[in-house]
Amino acid sequence: MKTVLVLLFFFAGFAGYTQDPTISGSVKSEEGDEFLPGVVLELRLVATGEVFSVLTDGEGQYSFKGISSGRYHLKAAYLGHQAHHAEVLVETVGVDYNIVLVPEAIWFETVTVTGGKPPVEVEGSKQIFNIESIPAFKSTNLSEILDAIPSLEVNEMQGVVKLRGNEPTVLINGKPISRSLESVLRSLSSSEIASIEVDSSPGARYAAEGGGLVNILLKKNTEEGFNGELDLTVSNILPNGYASFNFTNSKWNLNLAPSFTYYGIDYTRRRETSFPSNLQQTTDYLTEFSYFFYDISAGVDYYIDSTNTLFLSAMVYKEGNNDDFDGFFQDSGSLGVTDFTSVLDYDVPGYTTSLGYQKEFSKPNQNLLLDLSYEYYEDNEAYDYNYVFPGETQNRRTLNGGEDFLYNAQLDYSQPLSEKSTLDIGGQYFLNTGDDFSRFFNVSINSVEEQFNEYNAYDESNQVTSGYLSFANNGDKVSTEIGLRAEHTLLELDLINQTVPSSIEQDYLELFPSAGINFQLSEQSSLSLDYGRRITRPDGLLLNPFVNELDTSKLWAGNPNLQPEFINAFELGFQNAFDKGGFYATTYYRLVSDLMRFSGTVNASNIVVVQPDNFGDSKTMGVDLNFTYSLTSWWDMNLTGNYNRILLDDSIPNLINDELNQLKGRYNFDFYLPADFTLSTSGRLTAAQDTFQGRMEESSFFAFSLDKTLFDGKGGMAIQARNPFNTDDFEVELQTADFINIYEDFVTDNPFYNLNFYYSFGGDYRARQKKQRSQAEDRGNGEDITED
């Protein structure tokens, strides 16, 4: 299908006269010349990527109101018809544009298509995953979604995400977060997420922190009138609920969205330690873990006029968890057998606010964006643990607390230099400041709670001031982008009640160049090459040298000499769209200096001490693969895979393995059945792999869901089962430089079973699903919305 290109120019007739721009018209079918109700129209502002969606009414009429001037991409999609694309240039007044859709054959007429999983959208080094259109991701959490992305490794229990061997910066709606990544992985449900952007080599416009960016874009409804959606999941592990209420007219867009998440799971864990002296230690845990998160967010968009918009949003949240540990420690030496129990209570209230302003100028792609945000949270933690040694009982308690404040200000300006080239300039100021403390006391020795025998506290201030310049040129066959970002870092850590050292400071200025080039080989295929320099900075927790007791056989301490990690990333990507499918592959090479990792050593008391350290230089190379294909009209499949190889400097102390190989694969199958049923299955296999100081055994995962559309397409229900065979365990072996072997086995005792209900009001859920399916078909046929 040939893409239609329409240039619509219009001018104000009188000086000083203004009117909100609109785009309106009708949609009808070429066959029978009938007007079509329920057609999905999507309007995307080129400069910012902001998307507006409307449906035609019962007479086939549509209207986009409250939009600003600028260049837009317009798409109309309707089941059984070819999608219609146009480019629209809006300046000051309304545009009338009527659309005629061309019918096409439906693949399988006895099936009502209610879903569709488009292939991965690729923009240079950035991959965009449309979560709403992947049935397998209904009623799950962010952790599982990220784990399905081939280039990412996720450890939910430890709150760790790695992108091609390095930890990326995780953003929500483009803004940094201060609360723990562990809580974000658990608390965000798929019902709240519209899409996820994974950029392994972002340009100069983005902060250089981390081994790349993972940007989580939450849902935002801009349909005219009052509308929203409800989503509720009943589950033995992960019950959650989400609701959104939205009102939009030509001047306002108002939204309110409460949500809650509960996560409860039982797991067992065994640690076996063998020493060269034939000393053996075994620690067994039985843990009942529960976590909760609930929040309410609200937002207001005010369209001052056709070129100026104000954005205001806020969220109040509270999270907490409770861990009950029960186990024993057995030592073949003098310690004998120790029974222990512990309870951890964790409570964190917080809130975030954001204020933004956007200015669209008369020239296309010329815009100004100012974004200010603030986040606060309070940390309260109580940890009680009891040890029963031979002939002795100890009751201990730890109280942890503190406050964190996060400030972020960002200004971005885009100036077109020609019809195809743009200059971007901007700056950012980021400050994370707060205080943390830990107090330890022995109840069996000291019955007065305020008389602590140990005390640990520190004040932290971490600020990054940056500016950037970026130039992009979008040619017909070759597109290029080059940029430079400068960042000044000042980290100050004041240690209280500690004398060596009493304070830690890191102060440095670094430059971060980036470059990318894209070759359009044909209408269906392209080749891209990207480069970027990145940094991973240590925070106060990693620098604080105070030793914390994790249990009777394991300690943890920070490293005041820890230096930032620098990454030089090179990537070569290829994508090709073909009939009913698409393929994307990227190969990458990373040079990392002062690699930051955790290592384990053993002290004089045969206690393992885990500490972060710089492991010198490393080289990472690998490949990501993503293949999507519609085998039939009722069967879509998506296959992803990742191979990652890391080479380390063999002179690094405490290193056991200097060559690491990692392999992961995943599949998703979606079956579109009669009567609006969708059956989805997914699975993941992670091969056994060596680590810096040991080995991790293979793990696997399987899930399925059955989705039924109800209420005339406005909602439905889904049944899911994940890990029904309890195969997703975690086994790791650690060997220190002293040839002390530590084996750990982590097994969850509960498969996930979910029953999900969802309902969309004020709009047509079926039409949204048709839109998603139409997008999948268009991309599979190699069509491009921006063909010149």
C-alpha positions in Angstrom: 0.0 0.0 0.0 1.4 3.3 -1.0 1.6 5.9 1.7 -0.3 9.2 1.0 1.6 12.4 1.6 -0.5 15.5 2.1 0.9 18.9 2.8 -1.8 21.3 4.2 -0.8 24.9 4.5 -3.0 27.6 6.0 -2.4 31.2 7.3 -4.1 33.6 9.7 -6.1 36.3 7.9 -5.8 39.2 10.3 -2.9 40.4 12.4 -3.3 39.6 16.1 -6.1 37.1 15.4 -5.6 33.6 17.0 -7.6 30.4 17.0 -6.9 26.9 18.4 -5.9 24.6 15.5 -8.1 21.6 14.7 -8.0 18.8 12.2 -11.4 17.3 11.4 -13.2 15.5 8.6 -14.9 12.2 7.7 -13.8 8.7 7.0 -15.6 6.4 4.6 -15.0 3.2 2.8 -14.2 3.1 -0.9 -16.4 0.0 -1.2 -20.1 1.2 -1.1 -19.1 4.8 -0.3 -20.3 4.3 3.3 -19.1 6.4 6.2 -17.3 4.3 8.9 -17.9 4.6 12.7 -15.3 3.5 15.2 -12.3 4.2 12.9 -9.1 4.8 15.0 -7.2 7.9 14.1 -3.8 8.6 15.6 -2.0 11.9 15.4 1.6 12.1 16.3 3.5 15.4 16.7 6.9 15.0 15.0 8.8 17.4 17.3 8.0 15.7 20.6 6.5 12.3 19.7 3.2 13.2 21.6 0.3 11.1 20.4 -3.4 12.0 20.2 -6.1 9.4 19.4 -9.8 9.8 18.5 -12.5 7.6 17.1 -15.0 8.5 14.3 -18.5 8.9 15.6 -21.7 7.0 14.4 -21.7 9.1 11.2 -18.0 8.6 10.4 -16.9 12.1 11.6 -13.8 12.9 13.6 -12.1 16.0 15.1 -8.7 16.7 16.8 -9.1 19.7 19.1 -6.7 21.5 21.4 -3.6 20.6 19.4 -0.7 23.0 18.8 0.8 24.0 15.6 3.5 21.9 14.1 4.2 19.0 11.7 2.1 15.8 12.4 1.8 12.3 11.2 -1.8 11.2 10.8 -2.9 7.5 10.6 -6.4 6.0 10.1 -6.9 2.3 10.8 -10.0 0.1 10.5 -10.2 -3.7 10.4 -10.6 -5.0 6.8 -9.2 -1.9 5.3 -5.7 -0.7 4.4 -4.3 1.8 6.8 -4.2 5.4 5.6 -1.2 7.7 6.3 -0.6 11.4 5.8 1.7 14.2 6.8 0.0 17.3 8.1 1.5 20.8 8.6 -0.6 22.8 11.0 0.1 26.5 11.5 -2.7 28.7 13.0 -6.3 27.6 12.0 -8.4 24.5 11.4 -7.9 21.9 8.7 -10.6 19.9 7.0 -9.4 16.5 5.7 -11.6 13.7 4.5 -10.3 10.1 4.3 -11.3 7.2 2.0 -10.1 3.8 3.2 -9.4 1.0 0.7 -10.8 -2.4 1.6 -8.5 -5.4 1.8 -9.1 -9.1 2.5 -9.3 -10.3 6.1 -7.0 -13.2 6.7 -9.4 -15.4 8.6 -13.0 -14.2 8.4 -14.4 -16.6 11.1 -12.1 -15.0 13.7 -12.6 -11.6 15.3 -9.1 -10.2 15.8 -8.9 -8.7 19.3 -5.2 -8.2 19.8 -1.8 -8.0 18.1 1.8 -7.8 19.1 3.7 -5.4 16.8 7.4 -6.1 16.3 10.0 -4.0 18.1 10.1 -0.5 16.9 13.7 0.6 16.4 15.1 4.1 16.2 18.9 3.9 16.0 20.1 2.4 19.3 16.6 2.7 20.9 14.1 -0.2 21.0 10.5 0.6 21.8 8.3 -2.2 23.3 4.5 -1.6 23.1 3.3 -3.3 26.3 -0.4 -2.8 25.8 -0.5 -4.9 22.7 1.3 -8.0 24.1 -1.3 -10.3 25.7 1.4 -12.3 27.6 2.2 -9.2 29.7 -1.3 -8.7 31.2 -1.5 -8.4 35.0 2.2 -8.9 35.6 4.8 -6.5 37.0 7.7 -4.5 35.5 10.3 -7.1 36.6 8.9 -9.8 34.3 8.4 -7.4 31.4 12.0 -6.2 31.5 13.2 -9.8 31.8 11.5 -10.6 28.5 13.7 -8.0 26.7 16.7 -9.8 25.2 19.4 -7.2 26.1 18.4 -7.0 29.8 19.1 -9.2 32.8 16.8 -8.8 35.8 17.2 -9.9 39.4 14.0 -8.8 41.1 15.0 -9.9 44.7 18.2 -7.9 44.6 16.8 -5.0 42.6 19.3 -5.2 39.8 18.9 -4.6 36.1 21.7 -5.0 33.6 21.9 -3.8 30.0 24.6 -5.7 28.1 26.6 -6.3 31.2 26.2 -2.8 32.8 23.4 -1.3 35.0 21.3 1.3 33.0 19.6 4.3 34.4 15.9 3.6 34.9 13.5 6.5 34.2 9.8 6.9 34.6 8.3 9.3 32.0 11.8 10.5 31.3 12.5 11.5 34.9 15.0 10.0 37.3 13.7 8.1 40.4 15.2 8.2 43.9 13.4 5.3 45.6 14.9 1.9 45.2 14.9 0.1 41.9 13.8 -3.0 43.7 10.5 -1.4 44.7 9.9 0.0 41.2 10.4 -3.5 39.7 7.7 -4.9 42.0 5.2 -2.1 42.2 4.7 -1.1 38.6 2.1 -3.3 37.0 1.6 -3.9 33.2 -1.8 -2.2 33.4 -0.1 1.2 34.2 2.6 0.9 31.4 2.1 2.1 27.8 5.5 1.3 26.5 9.2 0.8 27.5 12.1 2.4 25.7 15.5 0.7 25.9 18.3 2.8 24.6 21.8 1.2 24.9 23.6 4.2 23.5 21.4 7.4 24.0 22.4 10.7 22.5 23.8 13.8 24.1 20.3 15.0 25.1 20.1 12.3 27.8 22.1 12.1 31.0 25.3 10.0 30.7 24.6 8.0 33.9 24.4 4.2 33.6 25.1 1.7 30.9 22.2 3.0 28.9 18.6 4.1 29.5 15.4 2.2 30.3 12.5 4.7 30.1 9.1 3.5 31.4 6.3 5.5 29.8 3.1 5.3 31.7 -0.3 5.5 30.1 -1.8 8.9 29.3 -5.2 9.2 27.8 -6.0 12.2 25.5 -9.3 11.1 24.0 -11.9 13.9 24.0 -14.6 13.8 26.7 -14.7 11.7 29.9 -13.2 8.3 29.7 -10.9 5.9 31.5 -10.3 2.3 32.4 -10.4 -0.2 35.3 -8.0 -3.1 35.8 -8.1 -5.6 38.7 -6.1 -8.8 39.2 -6.9 -11.5 41.8 -3.8 -13.6 42.4 -2.1 -15.9 44.9 1.2 -13.9 44.5 0.6 -10.6 42.8 -2.8 -9.0 43.3 -3.0 -5.5 42.0 -5.4 -2.9 40.8 -5.3 0.2 38.6 -7.9 2.8 37.6 -7.6 5.9 35.4 -10.2 8.7 35.0 -9.6 11.3 32.2 -11.4 14.4 30.9 -10.2 16.2 27.8 -11.5 19.3 25.9 -9.9 22.0 23.8 -8.3 23.6 26.8 -7.8 21.0 29.4 -6.6 17.4 29.9 -7.3 16.2 33.4 -6.4 12.7 34.7 -6.6 10.9 38.0 -5.1 7.4 38.5 -5.0 5.3 41.8 -3.3 1.9 41.9 -2.1 -0.7 44.4 0.2 -3.7 44.3 0.7 -6.6 46.7 3.5 -9.1 46.3 3.7 -12.1 48.6 5.9 -15.2 48.1 7.6 -18.0 50.1 11.0 -19.2 49.2 13.8 -21.4 50.5 17.5 -20.7 50.3 20.5 -22.8 51.2 24.1 -21.7 51.5 26.9 -24.2 51.8 30.5 -23.1 52.5 33.6 -25.2 52.3 37.0 -24.1 53.6 40.4 -25.6 52.7 40.8 -26.6 56.4 37.8 -29.0 55.9 35.6 -26.7 57.9 32.0 -26.9 56.6 29.2 -24.4 57.2 25.5 -24.7 56.1 22.8 -22.0 56.4 19.2 -22.8 55.6 16.4 -20.1 55.3 12.7 -20.4 55.0 11.3 -17.0 54.2 7.8 -15.5 54.0 8.1 -12.3 52.0 5.4 -9.7 51.5 5.5 -6.3 49.8 2.8 -3.6 49.2 2.7 -0.4 47.2 -0.2 2.0 46.7 -0.3 5.4 45.1 -2.6 8.0 43.6 -1.4 10.3 40.8 -3.0 13.3 39.1 -2.1 15.4 36.2 -3.3 18.6 34.4 -2.4 19.8 30.9 -3.5 23.3 30.1 -3.4 24.4 26.5 -2.9 28.2 26.9 -3.2 28.7 23.2 -2.2 26.9 20.0 1.6 27.1 20.8 1.9 27.2 24.6 1.1 24.3 27.0 1.5 23.9 30.8 1.9 20.4 32.4 1.4 19.7 36.1 1.5 16.3 37.8 1.9 14.8 41.3 1.9 11.4 42.9 1.6 10.4 46.6 2.7 6.8 47.4 3.5 4.5 50.2 5.4 1.2 50.1 6.5 -1.3 52.6 7.4 -5.0 53.1 7.7 -7.6 55.8 10.2 -10.5 55.8 10.0 -13.4 58.2 13.1 -15.5 58.2 13.4 -18.9 60.0 16.4 -21.1 59.7 19.6 -22.5 61.2 23.3 -22.3 60.8 25.5 -25.4 61.2 29.2 -25.2 61.6 31.5 -28.3 61.8 33.9 -26.3 64.0 33.5 -24.6 67.3 30.3 -22.6 66.6 28.1 -25.7 66.4 24.5 -25.3 65.5 22.7 -21.9 65.7 19.0 -21.5 65.3 17.9 -18.0 64.1 14.7 -16.1 63.4 14.3 -12.6 62.1 11.6 -10.1 61.1 12.1 -7.1 58.9 9.6 -4.3 58.7 10.1 -1.7 56.0 7.9 1.4 55.5 8.5 4.2 53.0 6.1 7.1 52.4 6.8 9.6 49.6 5.6 11.9 46.9 6.6 13.4 43.6 5.7 16.6 41.7 6.4 17.8 38.2 5.9 21.1 36.4 6.5 21.5 32.7 6.1 24.1 29.9 6.2 23.6 26.2 6.4 26.3 23.5 5.8 25.4 19.8 7.1 28.0 17.3 5.7 28.7 13.9 8.6 26.9 12.2 8.2 23.1 12.1 10.3 21.2 14.7 11.2 24.4 16.6 10.2 24.0 20.2 11.2 24.8 23.8 10.6 22.4 26.7 11.2 23.2 30.4 10.7 20.5 33.0 11.0 20.8 36.8 10.5 17.9 39.2 10.9 17.2 42.9 10.6 13.9 44.9 10.8 13.1 48.6 10.7 9.9 50.5 11.3 8.8 54.1 12.9 5.4 54.9 11.9 3.6 58.1 13.2 0.1 58.8 13.2 -2.2 61.8 15.1 -5.5 61.8 14.8 -7.9 64.7 16.8 -11.1 64.8 17.4 -13.8 67.4 20.4 -16.2 67.5 20.4 -19.3 69.7 24.1 -20.4 70.1 25.1 -23.4 72.1 24.5 -22.2 75.7 23.8 -18.7 74.7 20.9 -16.6 73.3 21.2 -13.2 71.7 18.4 -10.9 70.7 19.4 -8.0 68.5 17.7 -5.1 66.8 18.6 -2.7 64.0 16.8 0.5 63.2 17.5 2.2 59.9 16.1 5.4 58.6 16.6 8.6 56.7 15.2 11.1 54.3 15.9 11.6 50.6 15.2 14.7 48.4 15.6 14.7 44.7 15.5 17.8 42.5 15.7 17.8 38.7 15.5 20.8 36.3 15.9 20.4 32.5 15.7 22.8 29.6 15.7 21.6 25.9 15.5 23.8 22.8 15.3 22.6 19.2 16.2 24.9 16.3 15.7 23.8 12.7 18.6 24.8 10.5 17.0 23.6 7.3 14.1 21.4 6.2 16.1 18.3 7.2 18.5 19.3 9.9 18.0 20.4 13.5 20.2 21.7 16.3 19.4 20.8 19.9 20.8 22.5 22.9 20.0 22.2 26.6 21.1 21.7 30.1 20.2 19.7 33.3 20.7 20.1 37.0 20.2 17.1 39.2 20.6 17.0 43.0 20.0 14.0 45.3 20.5 14.9 49.0 19.6 13.2 52.2 20.7 11.5 55.4 20.8 7.9 56.5 21.4 6.2 59.8 21.6 2.7 61.3 21.5 1.9 65.1 22.3 -1.5 66.5 21.8 -2.9 70.0 21.7 -6.2 71.8 18.5 -6.7 73.7 19.8 -9.5 75.8 22.6 -7.3 77.1 21.0 -3.9 77.0 17.3 -3.6 77.7 17.1 0.1 77.2 16.4 0.6 73.5 18.1 4.0 73.2 21.5 2.7 74.5 23.0 1.4 71.3 26.3 -0.3 71.2 27.0 0.6 67.6 25.9 3.6 65.4 26.3 4.3 61.7 25.1 7.4 59.9 26.0 9.6 57.0 24.8 12.7 55.1 25.0 12.6 51.3 24.9 15.3 48.6 25.2 14.1 45.0 24.8 16.8 42.3 25.4 16.6 38.6 25.3 19.8 36.4 25.4 19.2 32.6 24.9 20.9 29.3 24.7 19.4 25.8 24.8 20.3 22.0 23.4 17.9 19.4 23.1 18.2 15.6 20.9 15.9 13.5 20.4 15.6 9.7 17.6 13.4 8.3 18.4 12.7 4.6 16.4 10.5 2.2 18.9 7.7 2.4 21.3 8.6 5.2 20.5 10.2 8.6 23.2 11.3 11.0 23.4 12.6 14.6 26.4 13.9 16.5 26.5 15.4 20.0 28.6 16.3 23.0 27.6 16.4 26.6 29.6 17.9 29.6 28.8 16.8 33.1 30.3 18.1 36.4 29.9 15.8 39.4 30.2 16.8 43.0 29.5 14.0 45.6 30.0 14.7 49.3 29.6 12.1 52.0 30.0 13.1 55.6 30.4 10.1 57.9 29.0 10.5 61.5 30.6 8.7 64.5 33.4 7.4 62.2 36.9 8.7 62.2 38.6 6.9 59.3 37.6 8.5 56.9 35.4 11.2 58.3 34.3 12.4 54.9 34.5 11.3 51.3 34.4 13.7 48.3 34.4 13.1 44.5 34.7 16.2 42.2 35.3 15.8 38.5 34.3 17.1 35.0 33.8 14.7 32.1 32.9 15.0 28.4 30.6 12.4 26.8 30.5 12.4 23.0 27.9 10.5 21.0 27.4 9.8 17.3 25.0 7.8 15.1 24.4 7.2 11.4 21.5 5.3 9.8 21.4 4.0 6.2 18.0 3.4 4.6 18.9 0.4 2.4 15.3 0.0 1.1 11.8 0.7 2.1 11.9 -2.4 4.3 15.4 -2.4 5.7 18.0 -0.1 7.4 21.4 -0.3 8.9 22.6 1.8 11.9 25.9 2.5 13.6 26.1 4.2 17.0 28.7 5.3 19.5 28.4 6.7 23.0 30.4 7.3 26.2 28.7 6.6 29.5 29.5 6.7 33.3 28.3 4.7 36.3 28.8 6.7 39.6 29.1 5.1 43.1 26.6 6.5 45.6 26.8 6.9 49.4 25.8 3.3 50.2 28.6 1.9 48.0 31.2 4.3 49.5 30.3 4.0 53.2 32.9 1.7 54.7 30.8 0.7 57.7 30.4 -3.1 58.1 26.9 -4.5 58.3 26.0 -8.0 59.5 23.7 -9.8 57.0 23.7 -13.0 59.0 25.9 -15.2 61.2 28.2 -16.0 58.2 28.1 -13.0 55.9 29.0 -9.3 56.2 28.6 -6.4 53.8 30.7 -3.2 53.6 31.1 -0.3 51.2 34.4 0.8 49.7 35.5 4.5 50.2 38.1 4.1 47.4 35.5 3.1 44.8 35.9 5.0 41.5 33.3 5.7 38.8 33.0 3.2 35.9 33.4 4.5 32.3 31.9 2.8 29.3 32.6 3.3 25.6 29.8 1.6 23.6 29.8 0.7 19.9 26.7 -0.8 18.2 25.8 -2.0 14.7 22.1 -2.7 14.1 20.1 -4.1 11.2 16.3 -4.2 10.8 14.2 -5.6 8.1 10.4 -5.7 7.7 8.8 -8.3 5.4 5.4 -9.7 4.7 3.7 -10.4 8.1 6.8 -10.0 10.2 10.1 -8.3 10.9 13.6 -9.0 12.1 16.0 -6.9 14.1 19.6 -7.7 15.1 22.3 -5.7 16.8 25.9 -6.6 17.6 27.7 -4.5 20.2 31.2 -4.0 21.6 31.9 -2.2 24.9 35.1 -1.1 26.5 34.7 -0.6 30.3 37.3 1.0 32.5 37.3 0.7 36.4 34.5 -1.9 36.2 32.4 -1.9 39.4 31.4 -5.3 40.8 31.0 -7.0 44.1 33.6 -9.5 45.4 33.7 -11.8 48.4 36.6 -12.3 50.7 37.0 -14.2 54.0 38.2 -12.6 57.2 40.1 -14.2 60.1 36.9 -15.4 61.7 35.9 -17.4 58.5 33.2 -14.9 57.8 32.5 -13.9 54.2 32.8 -10.1 53.6 31.0 -8.8 50.4 32.3 -5.5 49.2 32.2 -3.4 45.9 35.4 -2.9 44.1 36.9 -1.7 40.8 37.9 -4.8 38.7 40.0 -2.9 36.2 39.2 -3.0 32.5 36.8 -5.3 30.6 35.6 -5.9 27.1 32.0 -6.9 26.4 30.7 -8.1 23.0 27.5 -9.8 22.0 24.4 -9.9 19.8 20.7 -9.3 20.3 18.1 -10.9 18.1 14.3 -10.2 17.7 12.1 -12.0 15.2 8.4 -11.5 14.8 6.2 -13.3 12.3 2.5 -14.0 11.7 2.5 -17.7 10.8 -1.2 -17.6 10.0 -4.1 -15.2 10.5 -4.6 -16.7 14.0 -1.0 -17.3 15.1 1.7 -14.7 15.9 5.1 -15.5 17.3 8.0 -13.5 18.7 11.4 -15.0 19.3 14.2 -13.1 21.1 17.7 -14.1 22.1 20.9 -12.6 23.5 24.5 -13.8 23.6 26.9 -11.8 25.8 30.6 -12.4 26.3 32.8 -10.5 28.9 36.6 -10.6 28.9 38.3 -9.3 32.1 41.9 -8.4 32.9 43.3 -11.6 34.4 45.5 -9.6 36.8 42.5 -8.5 38.8 42.7 -9.7 42.5 40.0 -12.0 43.8 39.1 -13.0 40.2 38.4 -16.6 39.4 37.0 -16.5 35.9 38.3 -13.9 33.4 36.0 -15.0 30.5 32.2 -15.0 31.0 29.7 -16.3 28.5 25.9 -15.6 28.9 23.1 -16.9 26.7 19.3 -16.2 27.1 16.4 -16.9 24.9 12.6 -16.3 25.0 9.5 -17.0 23.0 6.0 -15.5 22.9 3.1 -17.2 21.0 -0.3 -15.5 20.6 -3.2 -17.5 19.2 -6.3 -15.5 18.1 -9.3 -17.9 18.6 -12.9 -17.6 17.7 -15.4 -15.8 20.0 -12.8 -13.1 20.9 -10.4 -15.5 22.8 -6.7 -15.0 22.7 -4.3 -17.7 24.0 -0.7 -16.7 24.8 2.2 -18.7 25.9 5.7 -17.5 26.7 8.9 -19.1 28.0 12.5 -18.2 28.9 15.7 -20.2 29.2 18.9 -18.8 30.7 21.9 -21.1 30.1 24.4 -21.9 32.9 27.2 -19.3 33.0 30.4 -18.5 34.8 30.6 -15.4 37.1 33.6 -13.4 38.3 34.0 -15.6 41.3 31.9 -18.7 40.5 29.1 -20.1 38.4 25.3 -19.7 38.0 23.2 -22.7 37.0 20.6 -22.6 34.2 17.1 -21.5 34.9 13.8 -21.6 32.9 10.4 -20.0 33.0 7.1 -20.8 31.4 3.7 -18.9 31.4 0.4 -18.9 29.6 -2.7 -16.8 29.6 -6.2 -17.0 28.1 -7.9 -13.7 27.3 -11.6 -13.2 26.5 -13.0 -9.9 25.2 -16.3 -8.9 26.8 -18.8 -6.0 27.0 -19.0 -5.4 23.2 -15.2 -4.9 23.1 -14.9 -2.5 26.0 -13.2 -4.9 28.4 -12.7 -8.5 29.2 -11.0 -11.0 31.5 -7.8 -13.1 31.4 -6.5 -16.1 33.3 -2.7 -16.5 33.6 -0.4 -19.0 35.1 3.4 -18.3 35.5 6.1 -20.7 36.6 3.5 -23.5 37.2 6.3 -26.1 37.4 8.5 -24.2 39.8 11.5 -24.2 37.4 12.6 -20.6 38.0 15.1 -21.3 40.7 18.4 -19.6 41.2 21.6 -21.5 41.9 25.0 -19.8 42.2 28.5 -21.0 43.3 31.0 -18.5 44.6 34.8 -19.2 44.9 37.0 -16.7 46.6 40.7 -16.2 46.0 41.3 -18.2 49.1 39.7 -21.2 47.4 36.7 -21.1 49.7 33.6 -22.4 47.9 30.1 -21.0 48.6 27.1 -22.7 47.0 23.7 -21.0 47.2 20.3 -22.3 46.0 17.3 -20.0 45.8 13.9 -21.7 45.1 10.4 -20.1 45.1 7.7 -22.4 46.5 4.8 -20.8 44.7 3.7 -20.6 41.0 1.8 -17.5 40.0 -1.9 -17.8 39.2 -3.8 -14.7 38.2 -7.4 -13.8 37.3 -7.6 -10.4 35.6 -10.6 -8.2 34.8 -10.4 -5.0 32.7 -12.9 -2.5 31.4 -12.6 0.6 29.3 -15.4 3.3 29.5 -15.9 6.3 27.4 -14.1 4.7 24.5 -14.0 1.5 22.5 -11.6 -1.1 23.7 -12.1 -3.2 20.7 -11.2 -0.3 18.4 -8.0 0.1 20.4 -7.2 -3.6 19.8 -8.0 -3.2 16.1 -5.6 -0.3 16.0 -2.8 -2.4 17.6 -3.5 -5.2 15.1 -3.5 -2.8 12.2 -0.1 -1.4 13.4 1.3 -4.9 13.5 0.1 -5.6 9.9 1.4 -2.3 8.6 4.8 -2.8 10.1 4.9 -6.4 8.9 4.2 -5.2 5.4 7.1 -2.8 5.5 5.1 0.4 5.4 6.4 3.6 6.8 4.2 6.4 8.2 6.8 9.0 7.1 7.4 8.1 3.4 8.4 11.2 1.4 
